[in-house]
């Protein structure tokens, strides 16, 4: 359950827009809204109500700072297949465990910066 929380936090962030932590600092003014990449594209085509170019660009900018390109592609795939995230989170494969640790940090950072 502990490892599921960052994923849920990020999906909540994307679905809720700017209703993240009220006490967390927001730095979206320093993040270009036009930042593009696999996570931004997946975010923009998702069915989440609160998606916006600014929010999707912000979470992509955080991904650019914290995740490799292959990790970003894998994370972007969670938008269309949430079960894949659950499978990777529960996997005992060393590569999946390393990815999930990085992804969890990314999700926490994205929530603090973009939330």
Helices and strands as residue ranges (DSSP letters): H 2-16, G 28-30, H 38-45, H 53-66, H 69-80, H 82-90, H 94-114
